[in-house]
Every structure is written in C-alpha cells, then in structure tokens.
Amino acid sequence: MENGKKKALPDDHVAKLRYRSNNQNVAKVDSKGNVTAVGIGTCTVYVYAKNGFAKKVAVTVN
C-alpha cells in the first residue's frame, strides 16, 4: 500500500499463518503447520503471520 491506492487483501485470500522448513530433506511442513520427519538431521521451521510477525523453531530428527 505504498501509494495509498492499493487495497489490502481480504482475509479469505491470504492464510493467517504460513509455514516453511529451511531443509525439506529433514522435515516438511504442511499448510496447517504439521511437521513430518523426512530424514535425519536438523532444520529450522518458520511460521509467518499475515501481520508480518515471524517465529522460528529448531527441529531435530533422529
């Protein structure tokens, strides 16, 4: 909304939370935040809120 003419996306268009794993070979994250182990190692899972806040969690798979 840089120039004031753009509209914010409606709530039904954008997920309130999005998830991402930085190493898909260790763990995968679905759109609901469920983490699935894929291989041995460590990775970081990130969650992003629509309002811009983010959090990260370290995941270790043995």
All heavy atoms as TSV, in Angstrom:
chain	resi	resn	atom	element	x	y	z
A	1	MET	N	N	0.837	-1.181	0.000
A	1	MET	CA	C	0.000	0.000	0.000
A	1	MET	C	C	0.877	1.237	0.000
A	1	MET	O	O	0.667	2.147	0.770
A	1	MET	CB	C	-0.967	-0.040	1.164
A	1	MET	CG	C	-1.850	-1.256	1.065
A	1	MET	SD	S	-3.330	-1.433	2.036
A	1	MET	CE	C	-3.197	-0.414	3.399
A	2	GLU	N	N	1.860	1.243	-0.868
A	2	GLU	CA	C	2.808	2.344	-0.925
A	2	GLU	C	C	2.160	3.652	-1.329
A	2	GLU	O	O	2.404	4.687	-0.734
A	2	GLU	CB	C	3.918	2.013	-1.921
A	2	GLU	CG	C	4.778	0.863	-1.485
A	2	GLU	CD	C	5.788	0.492	-2.543
A	2	GLU	OE1	O	6.074	1.319	-3.417
A	2	GLU	OE2	O	6.276	-0.635	-2.502
A	3	ASN	N	N	1.340	3.619	-2.361
A	3	ASN	CA	C	0.787	4.870	-2.868
A	3	ASN	C	C	-0.612	5.163	-2.351
A	3	ASN	O	O	-1.236	6.113	-2.787
A	3	ASN	CB	C	0.795	4.858	-4.398
A	3	ASN	CG	C	-0.030	3.722	-4.962
A	3	ASN	OD1	O	-0.768	3.064	-4.250
A	3	ASN	ND2	N	0.113	3.491	-6.251
A	4	GLY	N	N	-1.114	4.360	-1.438
A	4	GLY	CA	C	-2.421	4.594	-0.847
A	4	GLY	C	C	-3.585	4.162	-1.714
A	4	GLY	O	O	-4.724	4.252	-1.297
A	5	LYS	N	N	-3.328	3.701	-2.934
A	5	LYS	CA	C	-4.402	3.293	-3.835
A	5	LYS	C	C	-4.627	1.790	-3.815
A	5	LYS	O	O	-5.645	1.317	-4.267
A	5	LYS	CB	C	-4.098	3.749	-5.257
A	5	LYS	CG	C	-4.093	5.249	-5.403
A	5	LYS	CD	C	-3.818	5.658	-6.829
A	5	LYS	CE	C	-3.788	7.172	-6.923
A	5	LYS	NZ	N	-3.526	7.632	-8.284
A	6	LYS	N	N	-3.654	1.047	-3.317
A	6	LYS	CA	C	-3.792	-0.401	-3.272
A	6	LYS	C	C	-4.632	-0.800	-2.065
A	6	LYS	O	O	-4.589	-0.150	-1.033
A	6	LYS	CB	C	-2.420	-1.069	-3.195
A	6	LYS	CG	C	-1.581	-0.824	-4.424
A	6	LYS	CD	C	-0.248	-1.499	-4.297
A	6	LYS	CE	C	0.616	-1.189	-5.497
A	6	LYS	NZ	N	1.934	-1.805	-5.376
A	7	LYS	N	N	-5.389	-1.879	-2.226
A	7	LYS	CA	C	-6.231	-2.357	-1.141
A	7	LYS	C	C	-5.594	-3.579	-0.504
A	7	LYS	O	O	-4.964	-4.385	-1.178
A	7	LYS	CB	C	-7.611	-2.726	-1.666
A	7	LYS	CG	C	-8.401	-1.546	-2.177
A	7	LYS	CD	C	-9.762	-1.997	-2.648
A	7	LYS	CE	C	-10.549	-0.828	-3.184
A	7	LYS	NZ	N	-11.870	-1.250	-3.652
A	8	ALA	N	N	-5.775	-3.735	0.790
A	8	ALA	CA	C	-5.308	-4.928	1.487
A	8	ALA	C	C	-6.131	-6.121	1.029
A	8	ALA	O	O	-7.314	-5.999	0.716
A	8	ALA	CB	C	-5.446	-4.746	2.991
A	9	LEU	N	N	-5.496	-7.294	0.958
A	9	LEU	CA	C	-6.200	-8.496	0.550
A	9	LEU	C	C	-7.183	-8.928	1.624
A	9	LEU	O	O	-6.911	-8.791	2.819
A	9	LEU	CB	C	-5.203	-9.618	0.287
A	9	LEU	CG	C	-4.277	-9.406	-0.902
A	9	LEU	CD1	C	-3.219	-10.495	-0.935
A	9	LEU	CD2	C	-5.048	-9.383	-2.188
A	10	PRO	N	N	-8.328	-9.459	1.224
A	10	PRO	CA	C	-9.301	-9.919	2.224
A	10	PRO	C	C	-8.783	-11.145	2.969
A	10	PRO	O	O	-7.895	-11.857	2.498
A	10	PRO	CB	C	-10.534	-10.272	1.378
A	10	PRO	CG	C	-10.017	-10.498	0.005
A	10	PRO	CD	C	-8.806	-9.637	-0.136
A	11	ASP	N	N	-9.356	-11.389	4.140
A	11	ASP	CA	C	-8.920	-12.494	4.995
A	11	ASP	C	C	-9.034	-13.847	4.309
A	11	ASP	O	O	-8.231	-14.738	4.551
A	11	ASP	CB	C	-9.713	-12.528	6.299
A	11	ASP	CG	C	-9.284	-11.425	7.247
A	11	ASP	OD1	O	-8.169	-10.906	7.084
A	11	ASP	OD2	O	-10.071	-11.090	8.143
A	12	ASP	N	N	-10.021	-14.038	3.446
A	12	ASP	CA	C	-10.190	-15.329	2.805
A	12	ASP	C	C	-9.206	-15.552	1.656
A	12	ASP	O	O	-9.115	-16.637	1.111
A	12	ASP	CB	C	-11.623	-15.512	2.321
A	12	ASP	CG	C	-12.044	-14.462	1.305
A	12	ASP	OD1	O	-11.390	-13.407	1.227
A	12	ASP	OD2	O	-13.031	-14.701	0.593
A	13	HIS	N	N	-8.443	-14.535	1.283
A	13	HIS	CA	C	-7.496	-14.651	0.173
A	13	HIS	C	C	-6.099	-15.080	0.639
A	13	HIS	O	O	-5.383	-15.741	-0.099
A	13	HIS	CB	C	-7.407	-13.318	-0.576
A	13	HIS	CG	C	-6.557	-13.385	-1.796
A	13	HIS	ND1	N	-6.977	-13.981	-2.952
A	13	HIS	CD2	C	-5.297	-12.968	-2.030
A	13	HIS	CE1	C	-6.019	-13.912	-3.845
A	13	HIS	NE2	N	-4.981	-13.307	-3.323
A	14	VAL	N	N	-5.719	-14.690	1.823
A	14	VAL	CA	C	-4.373	-14.961	2.339
A	14	VAL	C	C	-4.485	-15.753	3.639
A	14	VAL	O	O	-5.296	-15.426	4.501
A	14	VAL	CB	C	-3.622	-13.637	2.605
A	14	VAL	CG1	C	-2.252	-13.902	3.174
A	14	VAL	CG2	C	-3.522	-12.820	1.334
A	15	ALA	N	N	-3.646	-16.781	3.769
A	15	ALA	CA	C	-3.652	-17.579	5.002
A	15	ALA	C	C	-3.187	-16.718	6.171
A	15	ALA	O	O	-2.298	-15.883	6.020
A	15	ALA	CB	C	-2.737	-18.781	4.842
A	16	LYS	N	N	-3.778	-16.924	7.338
A	16	LYS	CA	C	-3.373	-16.168	8.516
A	16	LYS	C	C	-1.969	-16.543	8.939
A	16	LYS	O	O	-1.212	-15.713	9.413
A	16	LYS	CB	C	-4.351	-16.395	9.659
A	16	LYS	CG	C	-5.692	-15.784	9.387
A	16	LYS	CD	C	-6.629	-15.944	10.553
A	16	LYS	CE	C	-7.992	-15.455	10.141
A	16	LYS	NZ	N	-8.684	-14.761	11.155
A	17	LEU	N	N	-1.613	-17.816	8.767
A	17	LEU	CA	C	-0.271	-18.289	9.088
A	17	LEU	C	C	0.270	-19.094	7.911
A	17	LEU	O	O	-0.458	-19.850	7.276
A	17	LEU	CB	C	-0.294	-19.179	10.336
A	17	LEU	CG	C	-0.745	-18.517	11.628
A	17	LEU	CD1	C	-0.869	-19.559	12.721
A	17	LEU	CD2	C	0.216	-17.423	12.044
A	18	ARG	N	N	1.568	-18.910	7.634
A	18	ARG	CA	C	2.244	-19.702	6.609
A	18	ARG	C	C	3.450	-20.363	7.253
A	18	ARG	O	O	4.056	-19.803	8.166
A	18	ARG	CB	C	2.717	-18.817	5.451
A	18	ARG	CG	C	1.562	-18.256	4.645
A	18	ARG	CD	C	2.051	-17.342	3.533
A	18	ARG	NE	N	2.682	-16.175	4.128
A	18	ARG	CZ	C	3.823	-15.638	3.714
A	18	ARG	NH1	N	4.475	-16.146	2.702
A	18	ARG	NH2	N	4.325	-14.586	4.307
A	19	TYR	N	N	3.814	-21.539	6.776
A	19	TYR	CA	C	4.892	-22.317	7.371
A	19	TYR	C	C	5.913	-22.681	6.308
A	19	TYR	O	O	5.573	-22.883	5.147
A	19	TYR	CB	C	4.331	-23.604	7.990
A	19	TYR	CG	C	3.225	-23.347	8.984
A	19	TYR	CD1	C	1.897	-23.302	8.580
A	19	TYR	CD2	C	3.519	-23.127	10.310
A	19	TYR	CE1	C	0.882	-23.054	9.482
A	19	TYR	CE2	C	2.517	-22.875	11.231
A	19	TYR	CZ	C	1.200	-22.840	10.805
A	19	TYR	OH	O	0.205	-22.591	11.700
A	20	ARG	N	N	7.193	-22.801	6.746
A	20	ARG	CA	C	8.257	-23.164	5.816
A	20	ARG	C	C	9.379	-23.846	6.577
A	20	ARG	O	O	9.734	-23.456	7.678
A	20	ARG	CB	C	8.808	-21.908	5.141
A	20	ARG	CG	C	9.895	-22.194	4.124
A	20	ARG	CD	C	10.399	-20.929	3.474
A	20	ARG	NE	N	11.185	-20.111	4.386
A	20	ARG	CZ	C	12.488	-20.253	4.606
A	20	ARG	NH1	N	13.154	-21.208	4.016
A	20	ARG	NH2	N	13.116	-19.459	5.435
A	21	SER	N	N	9.931	-24.890	5.987
A	21	SER	CA	C	11.114	-25.562	6.522
A	21	SER	C	C	12.296	-25.146	5.660
A	21	SER	O	O	12.187	-25.083	4.436
A	21	SER	CB	C	10.937	-27.076	6.462
A	21	SER	OG	O	12.158	-27.718	6.784
A	22	ASN	N	N	13.434	-24.866	6.288
A	22	ASN	CA	C	14.594	-24.456	5.502
A	22	ASN	C	C	15.357	-25.647	4.945
A	22	ASN	O	O	16.307	-25.476	4.194
A	22	ASN	CB	C	15.521	-23.549	6.309
A	22	ASN	CG	C	16.290	-24.275	7.380
A	22	ASN	OD1	O	15.899	-25.346	7.832
A	22	ASN	ND2	N	17.384	-23.696	7.809
A	23	ASN	N	N	14.946	-26.879	5.294
A	23	ASN	CA	C	15.586	-28.075	4.756
A	23	ASN	C	C	14.527	-29.162	4.571
A	23	ASN	O	O	14.211	-29.898	5.505
A	23	ASN	CB	C	16.712	-28.559	5.671
A	23	ASN	CG	C	17.545	-29.647	5.039
A	23	ASN	OD1	O	17.128	-30.280	4.079
A	23	ASN	ND2	N	18.727	-29.867	5.587
A	24	GLN	N	N	13.988	-29.263	3.363
A	24	GLN	CA	C	12.935	-30.237	3.059
A	24	GLN	C	C	13.429	-31.679	3.132
A	24	GLN	O	O	12.628	-32.603	3.149
A	24	GLN	CB	C	12.374	-29.956	1.656
A	24	GLN	CG	C	11.691	-28.616	1.529
A	24	GLN	CD	C	10.338	-28.587	2.191
A	24	GLN	OE1	O	9.569	-29.539	2.096
A	24	GLN	NE2	N	10.038	-27.509	2.885
A	25	ASN	N	N	14.750	-31.876	3.167
A	25	ASN	CA	C	15.299	-33.231	3.276
A	25	ASN	C	C	15.265	-33.749	4.710
A	25	ASN	O	O	15.465	-34.937	4.941
A	25	ASN	CB	C	16.736	-33.276	2.751
A	25	ASN	CG	C	16.803	-32.982	1.277
A	25	ASN	OD1	O	15.946	-33.420	0.520
A	25	ASN	ND2	N	17.797	-32.222	0.876
A	26	VAL	N	N	15.034	-32.866	5.672
A	26	VAL	CA	C	14.959	-33.251	7.086
A	26	VAL	C	C	13.510	-33.271	7.553
A	26	VAL	O	O	13.057	-34.239	8.156
A	26	VAL	CB	C	15.803	-32.308	7.968
A	26	VAL	CG1	C	15.620	-32.628	9.444
A	26	VAL	CG2	C	17.264	-32.381	7.579
A	27	ALA	N	N	12.771	-32.201	7.298
A	27	ALA	CA	C	11.375	-32.116	7.734
A	27	ALA	C	C	10.575	-31.259	6.772
A	27	ALA	O	O	11.079	-30.270	6.241
A	27	ALA	CB	C	11.289	-31.533	9.137
A	28	LYS	N	N	9.336	-31.660	6.571
A	28	LYS	CA	C	8.409	-30.898	5.735
A	28	LYS	C	C	7.290	-30.383	6.617
A	28	LYS	O	O	6.939	-30.995	7.619
A	28	LYS	CB	C	7.837	-31.770	4.622
A	28	LYS	CG	C	8.871	-32.181	3.604
A	28	LYS	CD	C	8.230	-32.932	2.473
A	28	LYS	CE	C	9.303	-33.304	1.455
A	28	LYS	NZ	N	8.727	-33.926	0.273
A	29	VAL	N	N	6.720	-29.243	6.232
A	29	VAL	CA	C	5.626	-28.636	6.989
A	29	VAL	C	C	4.471	-28.408	6.027
A	29	VAL	O	O	4.662	-27.843	4.948
A	29	VAL	CB	C	6.053	-27.291	7.609
A	29	VAL	CG1	C	4.967	-26.734	8.484
A	29	VAL	CG2	C	7.339	-27.428	8.384
A	30	ASP	N	N	3.272	-28.848	6.420
A	30	ASP	CA	C	2.119	-28.617	5.558
A	30	ASP	C	C	1.479	-27.268	5.874
A	30	ASP	O	O	1.935	-26.534	6.749
A	30	ASP	CB	C	1.121	-29.770	5.649
A	30	ASP	CG	C	0.428	-29.887	6.993
A	30	ASP	OD1	O	0.513	-28.954	7.817
A	30	ASP	OD2	O	-0.205	-30.933	7.237
A	31	SER	N	N	0.419	-26.944	5.159
A	31	SER	CA	C	-0.221	-25.639	5.299
A	31	SER	C	C	-0.902	-25.437	6.648
A	31	SER	O	O	-1.245	-24.318	7.011
A	31	SER	CB	C	-1.235	-25.429	4.185
A	31	SER	OG	O	-2.253	-26.408	4.265
A	32	LYS	N	N	-1.077	-26.516	7.415
A	32	LYS	CA	C	-1.672	-26.409	8.746
A	32	LYS	C	C	-0.625	-26.388	9.853
A	32	LYS	O	O	-0.958	-26.320	11.025
A	32	LYS	CB	C	-2.644	-27.567	8.976
A	32	LYS	CG	C	-3.843	-27.511	8.064
A	32	LYS	CD	C	-4.799	-28.630	8.358
A	32	LYS	CE	C	-5.988	-28.538	7.437
A	32	LYS	NZ	N	-6.951	-29.590	7.724
A	33	GLY	N	N	0.661	-26.483	9.485
A	33	GLY	CA	C	1.730	-26.430	10.468
A	33	GLY	C	C	2.175	-27.779	10.990
A	33	GLY	O	O	2.998	-27.842	11.900
A	34	ASN	N	N	1.656	-28.862	10.418
A	34	ASN	CA	C	2.068	-30.203	10.831
A	34	ASN	C	C	3.440	-30.510	10.256
A	34	ASN	O	O	3.644	-30.421	9.045
A	34	ASN	CB	C	1.060	-31.243	10.361
A	34	ASN	CG	C	-0.305	-31.020	10.966
A	34	ASN	OD1	O	-0.424	-30.838	12.170
A	34	ASN	ND2	N	-1.321	-31.014	10.139
A	35	VAL	N	N	4.377	-30.891	11.127
A	35	VAL	CA	C	5.745	-31.197	10.721
A	35	VAL	C	C	5.875	-32.694	10.526
A	35	VAL	O	O	5.469	-33.475	11.385
A	35	VAL	CB	C	6.757	-30.707	11.780
A	35	VAL	CG1	C	8.166	-31.040	11.379
A	35	VAL	CG2	C	6.600	-29.202	12.008
A	36	THR	N	N	6.458	-33.101	9.380
A	36	THR	CA	C	6.687	-34.504	9.072
A	36	THR	C	C	8.172	-34.736	8.886
A	36	THR	O	O	8.811	-34.056	8.081
A	36	THR	CB	C	5.940	-34.907	7.787
A	36	THR	OG1	O	4.555	-34.626	7.956
A	36	THR	CG2	C	6.126	-36.383	7.489
A	37	ALA	N	N	8.729	-35.686	9.644
A	37	ALA	CA	C	10.144	-36.029	9.518
A	37	ALA	C	C	10.370	-36.739	8.191
A	37	ALA	O	O	9.599	-37.605	7.799
A	37	ALA	CB	C	10.579	-36.910	10.667
A	38	VAL	N	N	11.456	-36.372	7.513
A	38	VAL	CA	C	11.798	-36.981	6.230
A	38	VAL	C	C	13.134	-37.711	6.325
A	38	VAL	O	O	13.284	-38.814	5.829
A	38	VAL	CB	C	11.849	-35.910	5.115
A	38	VAL	CG1	C	12.269	-36.524	3.795
A	38	VAL	CG2	C	10.513	-35.209	4.989
A	39	GLY	N	N	14.120	-37.095	6.966
A	39	GLY	CA	C	15.441	-37.692	7.100
A	39	GLY	C	C	16.108	-37.217	8.378
A	39	GLY	O	O	15.621	-36.317	9.053
A	40	ILE	N	N	17.227	-37.815	8.696
A	40	ILE	CA	C	17.961	-37.469	9.916
A	40	ILE	C	C	18.693	-36.139	9.720
A	40	ILE	O	O	19.268	-35.886	8.661
A	40	ILE	CB	C	18.949	-38.581	10.272
A	40	ILE	CG1	C	18.176	-39.855	10.611
A	40	ILE	CG2	C	19.856	-38.182	11.422
A	40	ILE	CD1	C	19.043	-41.069	10.813
A	41	GLY	N	N	18.656	-35.295	10.756
A	41	GLY	CA	C	19.367	-34.023	10.718
A	41	GLY	C	C	18.626	-32.950	11.483
A	41	GLY	O	O	17.728	-33.243	12.273
A	42	THR	N	N	19.011	-31.710	11.253
A	42	THR	CA	C	18.353	-30.576	11.900
A	42	THR	C	C	17.912	-29.580	10.837
A	42	THR	O	O	18.502	-29.490	9.761
A	42	THR	CB	C	19.289	-29.861	12.892
A	42	THR	OG1	O	20.436	-29.387	12.186
A	42	THR	CG2	C	19.720	-30.781	14.007
A	43	CYS	N	N	16.884	-28.854	11.161
A	43	CYS	CA	C	16.409	-27.793	10.282
A	43	CYS	C	C	15.690	-26.755	11.129
A	43	CYS	O	O	15.519	-26.923	12.336
A	43	CYS	CB	C	15.493	-28.340	9.192
A	43	CYS	SG	S	13.899	-28.910	9.771
A	44	THR	N	N	15.279	-25.696	10.493
A	44	THR	CA	C	14.518	-24.651	11.157
A	44	THR	C	C	13.173	-24.532	10.475
A	44	THR	O	O	13.092	-24.485	9.246
A	44	THR	CB	C	15.256	-23.299	11.079
A	44	THR	OG1	O	16.559	-23.458	11.650
A	44	THR	CG2	C	14.510	-22.217	11.829
A	45	VAL	N	N	12.106	-24.511	11.266
A	45	VAL	CA	C	10.759	-24.323	10.750
A	45	VAL	C	C	10.343	-22.895	11.094
A	45	VAL	O	O	10.459	-22.460	12.236
A	45	VAL	CB	C	9.774	-25.346	11.357
A	45	VAL	CG1	C	8.353	-25.028	10.956
A	45	VAL	CG2	C	10.156	-26.752	10.932
A	46	TYR	N	N	9.898	-22.178	10.078
A	46	TYR	CA	C	9.475	-20.793	10.248
A	46	TYR	C	C	7.960	-20.712	10.121
A	46	TYR	O	O	7.359	-21.403	9.307
A	46	TYR	CB	C	10.087	-19.904	9.164
A	46	TYR	CG	C	11.588	-19.836	9.224
A	46	TYR	CD1	C	12.374	-20.734	8.522
A	46	TYR	CD2	C	12.222	-18.869	9.985
A	46	TYR	CE1	C	13.755	-20.679	8.572
A	46	TYR	CE2	C	13.601	-18.797	10.047
A	46	TYR	CZ	C	14.363	-19.706	9.338
A	46	TYR	OH	O	15.731	-19.645	9.398
A	47	VAL	N	N	7.362	-19.839	10.923
A	47	VAL	CA	C	5.943	-19.531	10.795
A	47	VAL	C	C	5.824	-18.024	10.605
A	47	VAL	O	O	6.465	-17.244	11.299
A	47	VAL	CB	C	5.112	-20.027	12.009
A	47	VAL	CG1	C	5.549	-19.371	13.291
A	47	VAL	CG2	C	3.642	-19.811	11.777
A	48	TYR	N	N	5.045	-17.642	9.602
A	48	TYR	CA	C	4.861	-16.230	9.266
A	48	TYR	C	C	3.395	-15.870	9.426
A	48	TYR	O	O	2.521	-16.543	8.879
A	48	TYR	CB	C	5.263	-15.964	7.813
A	48	TYR	CG	C	6.682	-16.351	7.485
A	48	TYR	CD1	C	6.975	-17.570	6.890
A	48	TYR	CD2	C	7.730	-15.488	7.761
A	48	TYR	CE1	C	8.276	-17.922	6.590
A	48	TYR	CE2	C	9.034	-15.835	7.459
A	48	TYR	CZ	C	9.299	-17.053	6.871
A	48	TYR	OH	O	10.583	-17.403	6.572
A	49	ALA	N	N	3.120	-14.807	10.164
A	49	ALA	CA	C	1.755	-14.323	10.337
A	49	ALA	C	C	1.452	-13.277	9.272
A	49	ALA	O	O	2.352	-12.614	8.753
A	49	ALA	CB	C	1.575	-13.728	11.727
A	50	LYS	N	N	0.185	-13.141	8.959
A	50	LYS	CA	C	-0.235	-12.192	7.939
A	50	LYS	C	C	0.126	-10.753	8.311
A	50	LYS	O	O	0.375	-9.923	7.449
A	50	LYS	CB	C	-1.744	-12.327	7.723
A	50	LYS	CG	C	-2.269	-11.530	6.562
A	50	LYS	CD	C	-3.680	-11.911	6.232
A	50	LYS	CE	C	-4.641	-11.222	7.133
A	50	LYS	NZ	N	-6.032	-11.353	6.691
A	51	ASN	N	N	0.211	-10.470	9.604
A	51	ASN	CA	C	0.517	-9.111	10.050
A	51	ASN	C	C	2.010	-8.802	10.033
A	51	ASN	O	O	2.432	-7.731	10.437
A	51	ASN	CB	C	-0.058	-8.858	11.441
A	51	ASN	CG	C	0.560	-9.737	12.497
A	51	ASN	OD1	O	1.465	-10.515	12.230
A	51	ASN	ND2	N	0.059	-9.621	13.714
A	52	GLY	N	N	2.843	-9.768	9.599
A	52	GLY	CA	C	4.270	-9.519	9.471
A	52	GLY	C	C	5.137	-10.146	10.541
A	52	GLY	O	O	6.349	-10.189	10.394
A	53	PHE	N	N	4.542	-10.628	11.609
A	53	PHE	CA	C	5.327	-11.281	12.646
A	53	PHE	C	C	5.802	-12.650	12.172
A	53	PHE	O	O	5.132	-13.306	11.379
A	53	PHE	CB	C	4.513	-11.444	13.934
A	53	PHE	CG	C	4.311	-10.164	14.679
A	53	PHE	CD1	C	3.080	-9.549	14.683
A	53	PHE	CD2	C	5.353	-9.571	15.370
A	53	PHE	CE1	C	2.883	-8.356	15.358
A	53	PHE	CE2	C	5.173	-8.385	16.058
A	53	PHE	CZ	C	3.928	-7.780	16.042
A	54	ALA	N	N	6.963	-13.073	12.664
A	54	ALA	CA	C	7.515	-14.373	12.301
A	54	ALA	C	C	8.166	-14.997	13.520
A	54	ALA	O	O	8.584	-14.305	14.443
A	54	ALA	CB	C	8.530	-14.229	11.174
A	55	LYS	N	N	8.243	-16.311	13.507
A	55	LYS	CA	C	8.869	-17.063	14.588
A	55	LYS	C	C	9.575	-18.254	13.972
A	55	LYS	O	O	9.142	-18.777	12.953
A	55	LYS	CB	C	7.800	-17.536	15.574
A	55	LYS	CG	C	8.315	-18.120	16.843
A	55	LYS	CD	C	8.879	-17.078	17.751
A	55	LYS	CE	C	9.251	-17.693	19.082
A	55	LYS	NZ	N	9.929	-16.778	19.934
A	56	LYS	N	N	10.679	-18.680	14.594
A	56	LYS	CA	C	11.371	-19.861	14.089
A	56	LYS	C	C	11.547	-20.862	15.228
A	56	LYS	O	O	11.653	-20.491	16.386
A	56	LYS	CB	C	12.711	-19.488	13.481
A	56	LYS	CG	C	13.724	-18.917	14.434
A	56	LYS	CD	C	15.006	-18.574	13.700
A	56	LYS	CE	C	16.031	-18.003	14.670
A	56	LYS	NZ	N	17.285	-17.715	14.009
A	57	VAL	N	N	11.568	-22.154	14.837
A	57	VAL	CA	C	11.692	-23.244	15.790
A	57	VAL	C	C	12.708	-24.228	15.230
A	57	VAL	O	O	12.628	-24.624	14.058
A	57	VAL	CB	C	10.348	-23.956	15.998
A	57	VAL	CG1	C	10.488	-25.142	16.928
A	57	VAL	CG2	C	9.300	-22.993	16.504
A	58	ALA	N	N	13.669	-24.613	16.058
A	58	ALA	CA	C	14.669	-25.611	15.646
A	58	ALA	C	C	14.045	-26.996	15.755
A	58	ALA	O	O	13.390	-27.322	16.747
A	58	ALA	CB	C	15.903	-25.518	16.523
A	59	VAL	N	N	14.248	-27.826	14.724
A	59	VAL	CA	C	13.717	-29.182	14.691
A	59	VAL	C	C	14.887	-30.142	14.476
A	59	VAL	O	O	15.708	-29.937	13.584
A	59	VAL	CB	C	12.692	-29.340	13.557
A	59	VAL	CG1	C	12.233	-30.778	13.443
A	59	VAL	CG2	C	11.513	-28.416	13.776
A	60	THR	N	N	14.962	-31.175	15.309
A	60	THR	CA	C	15.967	-32.217	15.169
A	60	THR	C	C	15.278	-33.552	14.947
A	60	THR	O	O	14.382	-33.922	15.699
A	60	THR	CB	C	16.853	-32.303	16.439
A	60	THR	OG1	O	17.465	-31.031	16.658
A	60	THR	CG2	C	17.923	-33.360	16.292
A	61	VAL	N	N	15.697	-34.255	13.904
A	61	VAL	CA	C	15.158	-35.574	13.587
A	61	VAL	C	C	16.270	-36.580	13.798
A	61	VAL	O	O	17.352	-36.456	13.228
A	61	VAL	CB	C	14.642	-35.638	12.143
A	61	VAL	CG1	C	14.129	-37.031	11.826
A	61	VAL	CG2	C	13.569	-34.590	11.906
A	62	ASN	N	N	16.016	-37.572	14.663
A	62	ASN	CA	C	16.997	-38.630	14.953
A	62	ASN	C	C	16.655	-39.898	14.218
A	62	ASN	O	O	15.580	-40.279	14.047
A	62	ASN	CB	C	17.065	-38.928	16.456
A	62	ASN	CG	C	17.596	-37.741	17.212
A	62	ASN	OD1	O	18.427	-36.995	16.721
A	62	ASN	ND2	N	17.111	-37.559	18.417
